[in-house]
Amino acid sequence: MEIKKQTKENSDGTAKEKVRERLKREREMLSKEQVQQDSEKICMKLRGHIWFWHADTVCFYYPLGNEVNLLPLAQEALACGMKVAFPRVHGEVMDFHLVSSLGDFAKGCFQVMEPTGGEMIQSEEPLVLVPGVGFDFYGNRMGYGKGYYDRYFSKHPSCRKVGIAYSQQLVESLPKCHYDVHMDGIVTEQGYYKGRK
């Protein structure tokens, strides 16, 4: 019985890795022009939501490769006096640190730009804009396999979690593990999708 269970877990893990690699490959095929155009549209969609402007703290991410670029929106939020934070990794732990400028960053784990200073956020209900390899219409997220966001959300369950993706990264359903954290919604260049129940 235990052997069958292990075989199924291995099979599910293999299927998930295949989907992850396919979605990553498709995203990396996007042109710089397409990335810029769709990123601008996604920033515009976020600007249109009242929960963005009413958030006590907005947690962004620094884009890597062809990830959706939200930095112009982060700059706008800073100019409006909003509390803006970015993630920083310490070993197996990720926390969000407040920033006052987009100039105070340096390469950190996995070559991702991280804030060099700033205190950790104190808000218990921040808006977290979450990158990912893929999302589905049920609010499931496929990350990069390291589990940083899942661990963060398990410790801070009251966060508003909004996945950020291109429409091609939004699929009907994704393989799901018990520790995967459900998104409250997903924003693409085509609009906002609330996770199905």
VENPELIN-V377492 format. One line per field, one symbol per residue. burial: I if it has 16 or more other C-alpha atoms within 10 Angstrom, else O. A space follows every 50 residues. Layout:
burial->???
//
This chain:
burial->OOOOOOOOOOOOOOOIIOIIOOIIOOIOOOOOOOIOOIIIIIIOIIOOOO OIIOIIIIIIIIOOOIIIIIIOIIOOIIOOOIIIIIIIOOOOOIIIIIII OOOOIOOOOOOIIIIOOOOOIOOOIIIIIIIIIIIIIIIIIIIIOOIIII IIIOOOOOIIIIIIIIIOIIOOOIIOOOOIIIIIIIIIIOOIIOIOO
//
